[in-house]
Amino acid sequence: MVVIIDNYDSFTHNLARYFEELNCQVCVFKNDELSVDDIARFSPTHLVISPGPCTPARSGISIKAIDEYKGKIPILGVCLGHQAIGELFGARLINAPIIRHGKTSKIEVLSQTGLFKAIPEQFSVTRYHSLILEEISLAKTELKITAVCTQHGQKEVMAIEHAQYPIYGVQFHPESLLSEYGHEILQNFIEQ
């Protein structure tokens, strides 16, 4: 069962649909609908923290759920979820140099493992964000950068994974129609 915490974002339903297309059972609930303890009754095999219009501090139980389930089941954070993972493990959230809403960018994969197994080293993704994880602050955490985007001389973190646990974050939206390899990335997550 893939449990998705919905941070009040319309893309959450696209994520759920993609997982259903990959033959997964999916349960979606709002970030303030249940407690972290309530998640256990769904017997989750995977936890997904959805995008959302707020910051990780205002994402309901999202950070607590990541903390509770780290090392127990695979966790994926998308956009806001990615930022929540970063903040939980000590990274700093900063304003992006350029706001990206509905913009496509070419990203570079630095590690073709985990989410990016059998994915090309460069591909296009869709981005909807004004905040990013600060690259330098990630060096002091257990998170490693697995993909970046460099545009106009600015390098931005596009994906992370935990050094020890099956925890992954993507700043971009794999569930967007304009993102390449979205199903493959989510399939790689399911196989963790």
N, C-alpha and C positions, 0 to 999 in steps of 0.2 A: 504494500500500500504506500503510495506516494502522498504524503501529507504536505499541502501547500498552505502557508500562512499568507493570506491576502492582505497587503498593506494598502487597501482601498485604491487599486490601480486597475484600469481596464485591460491591461496586458495580462493580468493574472489568468483570465479565461483562455487566452491564447496559449499560455504555458500549459494549463490543464488539458486543453485539446491536443497539444503536441504529445504530451505524455500518454493520453488515451490512444492516439494514433500509433504509439509504440507498444500498445497492448498492456498498459499499466492500469491498475486500479488507482483512482485518484480521489482524494477528499480535500476540499477547499473550505477554509473558514477564515473569517476576518481576524485581524490581529488583536481585537479586544472582545472576541466572542467567547473564547475558552481560556482556561488557564494552561500553563505548561503541563501540569499534572494531567489535565484532561486529554492531552495528545496521546498518552499511553494507551488509552482504550481503543484507539484505531490500529494498534500494533504496527506502527510505521516501519517500513523497510528503508525509506528515504525521506528526507525533509528538505523542502524547498522554501526559501524566503523570497517572496515576490518583490517586484519593483513597487514604487510608491511615490507620492508627491511630497513626502516629508523628509526628515533626517532620521538616522538610526535612533536617536534619542526619543523620537516621537512615533516609533514603529511598534507600539504595543508590546506584545510578548516576544517579538522577534529575537532580540539579543538574548533574553533568558532561555529561549528554546534552543538557540545555537549552543549556548553554554551547557545546557542540560544534556543535549544529545551528541556533543562532540566526542569522538572516539567510540560511540555506540553504533551509529548508522551514518551513511554518507549524507552530507549536507551540501546544498547548492544555494548560493545567493545570487540573485539577478538584480543588477543596478542598485537599488536601495539595499537589497539583501547582501550584495557584494560589499557595500560600504559598511553594513552592520558587522559582517565578519571581520573586516579590517579593523574597525574600532574596538571590537571585543578583544582582539589579540594585540592591541596597542598601537595600531597605525593611526595616523592623523588624517582627518578629512579636511580638504581645502577647496576653495573656489576653483573651478576649472578655468584655464586661461581664456577659453572660448566656450560659450554655452552651446550645447548640442541638443537640439530637439528635432527629431525626425531627420537627422543627417546621417548619411552613410560615410564610412571611413574604411580605409584599408588598414588592417592590423597585422602585426608581425608576431608569430608564435615563437616563443623562446624555448619551449619545452614541449615536444610532441609526445607527452605522456598524459595520463589522466583524461581530462576533458578533450584534449587535442590529439589523442591517439589516432593515427591514420588521417589526420586533417592536414591540408597543405600549410606551408610555412607562412603564406600570406593569403588573406581573403577579406571580403567586404562584409561589414556589419553595420547595423543601424543603432544609433545612439540617441538617448533622450536623457540628458543630465546636465546639471550645472555645477555639481560637486564631483571631486575625484579623491582617491586615496593618494596621499603624498608619497612619492617614490622613496625619498630618503628615509622617511619614518618606518617604512616596511623593513629596512635593513636590520632594525633592532627587534624584529618579531620572529615568530616561527613560521611566517608566511613567505612564500617565494613568488616572485613575479613570473607568470608564464606567458603573458602576451602584452604587447604595448602598441601604441599608435603614436607615430611621430608626424606631426603636421606643423608647418610654419615654424620649424625649429623647436617645437615644444614636444617633449615625450610625456605621454600619459599612460598610466597603468590601466590595462584593459582586462587582465585576468590574474588571479592569484590561486595558490593552493597551499594547504598546510603541509609542513614538512613531515609530520607524523600521522595525522588523521586524514580520512577521506573527506576533506572539507575544501570546497571550491567556490570561487566567486568570479563573476563576469560583470564588467561595467556595462557592456553592450547588451542588446536584446536578441538572444538566439531565436526567440519565438516570433520575431518580426519577419514579415514576408520578404523584406529586402535584405535580410541577413543570410549569408551563405552558410551552409552546413549546420543549420540550427537543429534539425532532427538528429544528425550524427553526433553533435556535441551532447545533446540530452541522452542519446543512447549510450554514449560513453559514460555518462554519469550513472545511468541505471546499472551498468555493468560493474560498477565499483562495489 
